[in-house]
């Protein structure tokens, strides 16, 4: 959790708020792949990429 805290401190101090949506989208895609990897919808998720 220190990494996440450091990341948000970096965004706050350097005013790099344009990076926040990119990071959020990457995290959501990662979660989707992890959750969908072992389910019946996995073939449909993998066709998106």
N, CA, C and O atoms as CSV, one atom per row, in Angstrom:
chain,resi,resn,atom,element,x,y,z
A,1,UNK,N,N,0.816,-1.197,0.000
A,1,UNK,CA,C,0.000,0.000,0.000
A,1,UNK,C,C,0.864,1.267,0.000
A,1,UNK,O,O,0.375,2.351,-0.319
A,2,UNK,N,N,2.125,1.133,0.351
A,2,UNK,CA,C,3.014,2.298,0.318
A,2,UNK,C,C,3.201,2.806,-1.101
A,2,UNK,O,O,3.356,4.007,-1.324
A,3,UNK,N,N,3.186,1.892,-2.057
A,3,UNK,CA,C,3.343,2.301,-3.455
A,3,UNK,C,C,2.187,3.194,-3.887
A,3,UNK,O,O,2.397,4.212,-4.547
A,4,UNK,N,N,0.976,2.814,-3.518
A,4,UNK,CA,C,-0.203,3.601,-3.893
A,4,UNK,C,C,-0.150,4.967,-3.219
A,4,UNK,O,O,-0.461,5.986,-3.837
A,5,UNK,N,N,0.243,4.983,-1.954
A,5,UNK,CA,C,0.357,6.245,-1.223
A,5,UNK,C,C,1.415,7.150,-1.856
A,5,UNK,O,O,1.195,8.349,-2.021
A,6,UNK,N,N,2.559,6.570,-2.209
A,6,UNK,CA,C,3.610,7.346,-2.865
A,6,UNK,C,C,3.175,7.850,-4.238
A,6,UNK,O,O,3.520,8.962,-4.638
A,7,UNK,N,N,2.424,7.032,-4.947
A,7,UNK,CA,C,1.936,7.434,-6.264
A,7,UNK,C,C,1.014,8.649,-6.172
A,7,UNK,O,O,1.142,9.591,-6.954
A,8,UNK,N,N,0.091,8.624,-5.220
A,8,UNK,CA,C,-0.815,9.753,-5.067
A,8,UNK,C,C,-0.096,10.995,-4.556
A,8,UNK,O,O,-0.462,12.112,-4.924
A,9,UNK,N,N,0.910,10.822,-3.722
A,9,UNK,CA,C,1.709,11.967,-3.294
A,9,UNK,C,C,2.459,12.574,-4.479
A,9,UNK,O,O,2.560,13.795,-4.597
A,10,UNK,N,N,2.981,11.721,-5.351
A,10,UNK,CA,C,3.656,12.201,-6.556
A,10,UNK,C,C,2.699,13.010,-7.429
A,10,UNK,O,O,3.036,14.099,-7.894
A,11,UNK,N,N,1.490,12.460,-7.646
A,11,UNK,CA,C,0.504,13.163,-8.468
A,11,UNK,C,C,0.138,14.506,-7.855
A,11,UNK,O,O,-0.031,15.496,-8.567
A,12,UNK,N,N,0.017,14.536,-6.543
A,12,UNK,CA,C,-0.370,15.766,-5.857
A,12,UNK,C,C,0.734,16.819,-5.894
A,12,UNK,O,O,0.468,17.990,-6.166
A,13,UNK,N,N,1.959,16.411,-5.625
A,13,UNK,CA,C,3.067,17.363,-5.571
A,13,UNK,C,C,3.464,17.886,-6.945
A,13,UNK,O,O,3.774,19.068,-7.096
A,14,UNK,N,N,3.456,17.017,-7.938
A,14,UNK,CA,C,3.917,17.410,-9.271
A,14,UNK,C,C,2.793,17.918,-10.174
A,14,UNK,O,O,3.043,18.318,-11.311
A,15,UNK,N,N,1.567,17.904,-9.675
A,15,UNK,CA,C,0.392,18.345,-10.441
A,15,UNK,C,C,0.254,17.568,-11.744
A,15,UNK,O,O,-0.011,18.149,-12.796
A,16,UNK,N,N,0.433,16.274,-11.671
A,16,UNK,CA,C,0.310,15.405,-12.849
A,16,UNK,C,C,-1.040,14.679,-12.827
A,16,UNK,O,O,-1.090,13.455,-12.950
A,17,UNK,N,N,-2.108,15.418,-12.674
A,17,UNK,CA,C,-3.430,14.813,-12.547
A,17,UNK,C,C,-3.890,14.146,-13.838
A,17,UNK,O,O,-4.816,13.335,-13.807
A,18,UNK,N,N,-3.277,14.462,-14.957
A,18,UNK,CA,C,-3.660,13.820,-16.215
A,18,UNK,C,C,-3.255,12.348,-16.220
A,18,UNK,O,O,-3.760,11.576,-17.034
A,19,UNK,N,N,-2.348,11.948,-15.322
A,19,UNK,CA,C,-1.951,10.546,-15.236
A,19,UNK,C,C,-2.982,9.689,-14.500
A,19,UNK,O,O,-3.027,8.475,-14.696
A,20,UNK,N,N,-3.803,10.303,-13.664
A,20,UNK,CA,C,-4.758,9.564,-12.842
A,20,UNK,C,C,-5.733,8.722,-13.682
A,20,UNK,O,O,-5.911,7.547,-13.361
A,21,UNK,N,N,-6.370,9.245,-14.730
A,21,UNK,CA,C,-7.285,8.404,-15.512
A,21,UNK,C,C,-6.575,7.226,-16.188
A,21,UNK,O,O,-7.147,6.142,-16.311
A,22,UNK,N,N,-5.347,7.436,-16.619
A,22,UNK,CA,C,-4.595,6.354,-17.253
A,22,UNK,C,C,-4.331,5.242,-16.250
A,22,UNK,O,O,-4.491,4.064,-16.569
A,23,UNK,N,N,-3.929,5.609,-15.048
A,23,UNK,CA,C,-3.646,4.623,-14.014
A,23,UNK,C,C,-4.914,3.881,-13.614
A,23,UNK,O,O,-4.888,2.665,-13.423
A,24,UNK,N,N,-6.013,4.595,-13.488
A,24,UNK,CA,C,-7.281,3.966,-13.107
A,24,UNK,C,C,-7.741,2.982,-14.169
A,24,UNK,O,O,-8.195,1.887,-13.836
A,25,UNK,N,N,-7.634,3.348,-15.437
A,25,UNK,CA,C,-8.043,2.446,-16.525
A,25,UNK,C,C,-7.169,1.199,-16.548
A,25,UNK,O,O,-7.677,0.094,-16.736
A,26,UNK,N,N,-5.873,1.361,-16.360
A,26,UNK,CA,C,-4.984,0.205,-16.328
A,26,UNK,C,C,-5.309,-0.717,-15.159
A,26,UNK,O,O,-5.275,-1.938,-15.311
A,27,UNK,N,N,-5.622,-0.156,-14.000
A,27,UNK,CA,C,-6.001,-0.975,-12.847
A,27,UNK,C,C,-7.305,-1.719,-13.102
A,27,UNK,O,O,-7.422,-2.893,-12.751
A,28,UNK,N,N,-8.281,-1.056,-13.704
A,28,UNK,CA,C,-9.553,-1.718,-13.999
A,28,UNK,C,C,-9.380,-2.845,-15.012
A,28,UNK,O,O,-9.989,-3.904,-14.866
A,29,UNK,N,N,-8.562,-2.632,-16.029
A,29,UNK,CA,C,-8.302,-3.692,-17.002
A,29,UNK,C,C,-7.592,-4.872,-16.355
A,29,UNK,O,O,-7.889,-6.023,-16.674
A,30,UNK,N,N,-6.663,-4.600,-15.455
A,30,UNK,CA,C,-5.974,-5.666,-14.744
A,30,UNK,C,C,-6.914,-6.472,-13.880
A,30,UNK,O,O,-6.840,-7.701,-13.851
A,31,UNK,N,N,-7.802,-5.788,-13.174
A,31,UNK,CA,C,-8.782,-6.482,-12.333
A,31,UNK,C,C,-9.727,-7.315,-13.193
A,31,UNK,O,O,-10.072,-8.439,-12.827
A,32,UNK,N,N,-10.140,-6.777,-14.318
A,32,UNK,CA,C,-11.022,-7.510,-15.231
A,32,UNK,C,C,-10.364,-8.793,-15.732
A,32,UNK,O,O,-11.013,-9.836,-15.811
A,33,UNK,N,N,-9.088,-8.718,-16.067
A,33,UNK,CA,C,-8.387,-9.898,-16.543
A,33,UNK,C,C,-8.193,-10.937,-15.441
A,33,UNK,O,O,-8.296,-12.138,-15.691
A,34,UNK,N,N,-7.917,-10.480,-14.236
A,34,UNK,CA,C,-7.725,-11.424,-13.130
A,34,UNK,C,C,-9.036,-12.124,-12.772
A,34,UNK,O,O,-9.065,-13.341,-12.587
A,35,UNK,N,N,-10.109,-11.359,-12.678
A,35,UNK,CA,C,-11.405,-11.940,-12.319
A,35,UNK,C,C,-11.945,-12.803,-13.456
A,35,UNK,O,O,-12.461,-13.895,-13.215
A,36,UNK,N,N,-11.830,-12.331,-14.666
A,36,UNK,CA,C,-12.385,-13.045,-15.811
A,36,UNK,C,C,-11.538,-14.207,-16.286
A,36,UNK,O,O,-11.998,-15.010,-17.097
A,37,UNK,N,N,-10.323,-14.314,-15.806
A,37,UNK,CA,C,-9.428,-15.369,-16.263
A,37,UNK,C,C,-9.892,-16.768,-15.918
A,37,UNK,O,O,-9.622,-17.707,-16.667
A,38,UNK,N,N,-10.576,-16.927,-14.812
A,38,UNK,CA,C,-11.009,-18.256,-14.391
A,38,UNK,C,C,-12.494,-18.480,-14.545
A,38,UNK,O,O,-13.028,-19.437,-13.983
A,39,UNK,N,N,-13.172,-17.641,-15.277
A,39,UNK,CA,C,-14.618,-17.784,-15.389
A,39,UNK,C,C,-15.025,-18.190,-16.810
A,39,UNK,O,O,-14.188,-18.332,-17.701
A,40,UNK,N,N,-16.316,-18.369,-16.985
A,40,UNK,CA,C,-16.843,-18.778,-18.282
A,40,UNK,C,C,-16.810,-17.646,-19.300
A,40,UNK,O,O,-16.919,-17.900,-20.499
A,41,UNK,N,N,-16.666,-16.422,-18.858
A,41,UNK,CA,C,-16.651,-15.296,-19.796
A,41,UNK,C,C,-15.243,-14.971,-20.280
A,41,UNK,O,O,-15.057,-14.009,-21.025
A,42,UNK,N,N,-14.256,-15.751,-19.873
A,42,UNK,CA,C,-12.867,-15.491,-20.250
A,42,UNK,C,C,-12.661,-15.414,-21.764
A,42,UNK,O,O,-11.961,-14.511,-22.223
A,43,UNK,N,N,-13.237,-16.318,-22.561
A,43,UNK,CA,C,-13.020,-16.204,-24.017
A,43,UNK,C,C,-13.531,-14.886,-24.600
A,43,UNK,O,O,-12.965,-14.373,-25.565
A,44,UNK,N,N,-14.588,-14.343,-24.022
A,44,UNK,CA,C,-15.134,-13.083,-24.531
A,44,UNK,C,C,-14.269,-11.900,-24.128
A,44,UNK,O,O,-14.151,-10.929,-24.875
A,45,UNK,N,N,-13.663,-11.980,-22.945
A,45,UNK,CA,C,-12.787,-10.899,-22.498
A,45,UNK,C,C,-11.517,-10.889,-23.333
A,45,UNK,O,O,-11.040,-9.826,-23.730
A,46,UNK,N,N,-10.968,-12.070,-23.602
A,46,UNK,CA,C,-9.718,-12.135,-24.344
A,46,UNK,C,C,-9.881,-11.701,-25.805
A,46,UNK,O,O,-8.906,-11.288,-26.433
A,47,UNK,N,N,-11.089,-11.789,-26.350
A,47,UNK,CA,C,-11.285,-11.322,-27.718
A,47,UNK,C,C,-11.224,-9.803,-27.802
A,47,UNK,O,O,-11.021,-9.257,-28.886
A,48,UNK,N,N,-11.397,-9.106,-26.672
A,48,UNK,CA,C,-11.304,-7.650,-26.671
A,48,UNK,C,C,-9.862,-7.193,-26.881
A,48,UNK,O,O,-9.627,-6.086,-27.366
A,49,UNK,N,N,-8.911,-8.027,-26.525
A,49,UNK,CA,C,-7.511,-7.650,-26.621
A,49,UNK,C,C,-6.869,-8.387,-27.758
A,49,UNK,O,O,-5.677,-8.210,-28.013
